[in-house]
Each structure stands twice: as C-alpha cells, then as structure tokens.
Amino acid sequence: MFGPRIVGDNGIELRPPTLEDYKLFTDWQMRPEVTRFWGPRFTTDTVATAEERLKRHLESNDSVSWSIAYGGETVGFTGIFDISWTDRDGETGIFIGRHDLYGKGIASEAVRLRMAFIWNELGLHRTHNWIALANEGSWRANQKSGYSQIGTYPRSWFRSGEWFDEWLGEAFPNTFPAGKLPSPWRDEGHPK
C-alpha cells in the first residue's frame, strides 16, 4: 500500500508514489554514485516495468511505500517492507536518488516522518534494517529516529571490487526520541 502524504520540516515530505516517480527510480538505479551502498538490492526495473512495480506496491498488504519530496521534487523513496502483522515487525529502507542532495538532512527527516507513522498508525512493535556500514549518513539518519546498532554483518556483499560490511539496526516505539513527533500526531496530542 502507499502511505499518506506527511509534511515535514525544511520542504521535505513523504507522499504516495506516482508512475513518474517510479520512472525516476529506473534512472537512479543505473547511477553508481547513487547505488554504491545499495548492495544486493539492485534490480532490473525498466521504464516498461515501472507500472508493474507501482501496481505491486500499491496492492501490497505487507508494505507501506512513499516517495520522498524535497522542495516539491521527488528525490527518493522510503518505506517499510515484509511486515509481519503477527509479530508486528518489518524491515525499513530509504533510497535517495539525487546524490547532489546528500548531506542536507533529507534522509533524516524522511526517516523521522516514516517512523512516526509506523509507531502511531501501524502500531508495530519493532522495525529493523540493514545498511552498508560505510554508508555513515544513512545509519546516522536512522539513529536520529531511535535506531540502535545490534550488530554488524562482515563481508555481507561484494560490489565494484570490494566487500561491504552491513550495519544492523532495530528500533522500538519507546526509542523514538522525545520531542521529535511531527505533525499531525504532535498536533493531536498523541503521547511521546
């Protein structure tokens, strides 16, 4: 399923993806500077398969997907995947397709918005993720919203002539930092 529009700070928002967003993803996945830390998650999506991917994500019962917008322009994707509704757990991920925007806090804000939705709307117990250990910006963005490192996976995958270790993290509702609750939940007086 697609997540709802959630407006954050500094011109950043999460919004339901469009077919045009999925076509951008097709281009981004071919850029080495964008996919360097993406590891084994590389796909073979094409412009022709973008519509299939959009439909699959829209109809999914075990995921919530968003496009990330910055200044009104789509710059990436985030979501939670492989949700186990029984265990109330799922894997989160984020992908910023515009490498010229790295370091501007876009990922940190997108993760904050995503996690607030997960805790306040989905009622999950835990989330987890795997991030290339060398991708410090990504795991720091997750730590700002309550993720903590639970381990590393040495030599997890091989790409462009080198082995990459992965940072393994998890988060719980009670690890979401106090005072970081975004609107609309902050405005509705939800506890946190």
N, C-alpha and C positions, 0 to 999 in steps of 0.2 A: 504494500500500500504506500501511498505518498503521504508524507507528513504535511501538516498545515503550514501556512505562512506564519513565521515568527520573526518579528522585527527586533533586532539587537542594537547595539551601540556602534558608532562610527561608520554608519552607512552599510552595515553588514546585516543580512537577513537570510533566513532559511525559507525556501519556498518550494512548492511542488514542482518537480521537473517537467520540462516540455520536450517535445521531439527535437526542437532546435538545440536544447541543452545536451541531449544525447548525441547529436551530431558533433557538437564541440568535443565531447569525450573521445570520439573516434579520432579526431585530430590530435588531441592532447596525448593519447596513449602511444603515439608514434614519436614523441619527443623525448630523447634520452635524458635531458636535463630535468624533465618532469617525472619520469618513471624510474629514475636511478635507484630509488629506495623501495620500489614497488614490489620487488621480488617475484615470487612465483605467481602473483595475481595478474600477470599480463594476460590480456585477452585478445581475441581475434575479431572483435567487433568492427564492422564497417558501416559506412553510411547506410548501406542497404539493410543491415541488421539492427540499426538504431531503433526502428519502430518496434521490432520484436522485443528488444530489451526493455523499452519503455512499457510495453504491454505486460511483460512478465513481472516487472517491478510493481506496476500498478495493481495487478491481480494477486500479488503475493500475500499470504496470510502470516508469514513468519519474518517479515522485514518492514522497515519504515525508511523511506528514502527521501532525501531533499537535494535540491540544487542549492549551492551557496552563491549569494549575490553580494557584490561589493559595488556601491555606487550605482545600483540598478543593473549591473552587468553580471552575467553568470561567470563565476571564476572557479567553480569546483563542485564537489559532491560530498555528502556525508550521510550517515545512516546507521541503523542497527540491523544486523542480519542474523539469520539462523536462530531466531528467537525460539527458545523452548518455553512455551507458556506454562508447562507443568513445573519446570524448575525456576521460572521467572528470571531467565538469564539469556544473554545474547552477546554477539560479537559486534563491536562498533568499529567504524572506519571513517577515514576522511581522505580526500584527494583534492589538492589544489592544483588546477591545471595551468595556471599562469605563474610560471617561475619568476617573472619580473615583479610579482607581488609578495614573494616570500619575505618574512620578517616584519610584516606590517600588522600583525595581530589578527589577521583574518581567521586563521585556523583556531586560535584560542577562543575567539568569540563564537565561532560556529560550534565548537565542542561544548562551550557553556550553554548555548541555546539547546543543542541536541540533548545534553544530559538533563537539563531542567525538564524537558518534555518527557524523557524516559522515566524519570522519577515521579513526576507529578501527574502524568496522563496514562502511562502504560503500567505503572505500579510494579516495575520489575524489582527483583531482589539484588541483582548483581549484573554488571557488564564486564566484559574483558576485551582485550585487544593484543595484537602483535604488531610491533613497529620495528623497522630496522634500527638497531642500536646506534648506528652512525647518523640517523635522522633525528638529531637532538631537538630540532624545532618542533617536530610532531609529538615526541613523547613529553616535552615540556608543556605543550598546549594541552595535552591530556592531564598532566599532573595539576595544572591550574584549576581543573574542574573536578578534582578529587581522586584521580587515578594514582595508584601507587605501584611500584615495581614489585612483582612477585618472583621474578627470576629472569634469566637470560637463556636463550637457545643458541648455543655456539654453532657457528658454521651451518646456519639454517638453510641458506640457499646461495647459489653461485650465479653471479651475473657480471658481465663485462670484465672477465678475468680475475675476479676477486670473490672471496667468501664473505658473506654478511651474517653477523650475529643478530638476533632479534631480542628486543626489549619486550617482556611480557608484563602486562599490567591488568589491574582489576579496579573496579570502583563499586561503591555501595551508596545507597541514598544518604547514609549518615556521613559519608566522606565528602559530599558536595559542600564546598566552602560557604560558611555563613556569610550573608550579605551579597552573594553573587546571583541570587534568584532574579531572573529577568521578568519583565512584564510579559504576559498578563498575570502570571502567578503571584508576583510581588504585589500587584495592584489588588488582587482578590484576597489578599491576606492569608495565603497558604503558609503553613508553618515551614520553617527552615532557618 
